[in-house]
Amino acid sequence: MTHDTHGPGREEIATTIRSCLLSAVGSTMAADLIADDTNLFDVGVDSMNMTDLLLELEQRFGFTLAPEDLTADLFLRFGNLVSFVESHVHRN
């Protein structure tokens, strides 16, 4: 039995999230400086642009977030956000 591999892989998801993140915070920092252990608040995420970022991710990846999905540790590390989006993308 073959594993279902449709949809973007982790690296593709991470690249898209980096782009969305930098756009949402209005940063010109190099995307490759954002690693799995990067604290998103250190990059400039705040409550206003966090909402913009989440809306953009929902649109880009085609899923809808439930309020209970949103936890503080989701934004503590970039890798947490990538894993979260990856799990939602592969659910569909």
C-alpha positions in Angstrom: 0.0 0.0 0.0 1.4 3.4 -0.9 1.5 6.3 1.4 -0.7 9.2 0.4 1.8 12.0 -0.5 -0.5 14.6 -2.1 -0.2 18.1 -0.8 2.9 20.1 0.1 5.8 18.6 2.1 7.2 20.1 5.3 9.9 22.2 3.6 7.4 23.6 1.1 5.0 24.4 4.0 7.8 26.0 5.9 8.9 28.2 3.0 5.3 29.4 2.5 4.9 30.1 6.2 8.1 32.1 6.2 6.9 34.2 3.3 3.5 34.8 5.0 5.2 35.6 8.3 7.6 38.1 6.9 4.8 39.7 4.9 2.5 39.9 8.0 5.1 41.5 10.2 6.4 43.8 7.5 9.9 42.5 7.9 12.7 42.6 5.4 14.8 40.0 7.3 16.1 37.1 5.3 13.6 34.2 5.4 16.4 31.7 5.9 17.2 33.3 9.3 13.9 31.8 10.6 14.7 28.4 11.9 12.5 25.8 13.6 13.5 27.1 17.1 12.9 30.8 16.2 10.5 32.5 18.6 7.9 34.2 16.4 7.5 37.0 18.9 11.2 37.8 18.4 10.5 38.1 14.7 7.9 40.7 15.4 4.6 38.8 15.7 2.0 40.5 17.8 -1.7 40.1 18.3 -2.6 42.2 15.3 -0.4 40.6 12.7 -0.9 37.2 14.2 -4.5 37.3 13.0 -3.4 38.4 9.5 -0.9 35.6 9.4 -3.4 33.0 10.5 -6.0 34.2 7.9 -3.4 34.1 5.2 -2.3 30.6 6.2 -5.9 29.4 6.1 -6.3 30.8 2.6 -3.0 29.5 1.3 -3.4 26.0 2.6 -7.2 25.6 2.5 -8.1 24.8 6.1 -10.1 26.6 8.8 -8.8 27.1 12.3 -11.0 26.4 15.3 -10.5 28.6 18.3 -9.3 25.7 20.4 -6.5 25.2 17.9 -4.9 28.4 18.9 -2.5 28.0 21.8 0.3 30.2 23.1 3.0 27.6 22.3 1.9 27.6 18.7 3.8 30.9 18.3 6.7 30.1 20.6 8.7 28.4 17.9 8.5 28.5 14.1 8.7 24.7 14.1 5.5 24.5 16.2 3.6 26.5 13.6 5.0 24.5 10.7 4.0 21.2 12.4 0.6 22.6 13.2 -0.1 23.7 9.6 1.4 20.5 8.2 -1.1 18.5 10.4 -4.0 20.5 9.1 -3.0 20.4 5.5 -2.6 16.6 5.6 -6.0 16.2 7.3 -7.8 17.3 4.2 
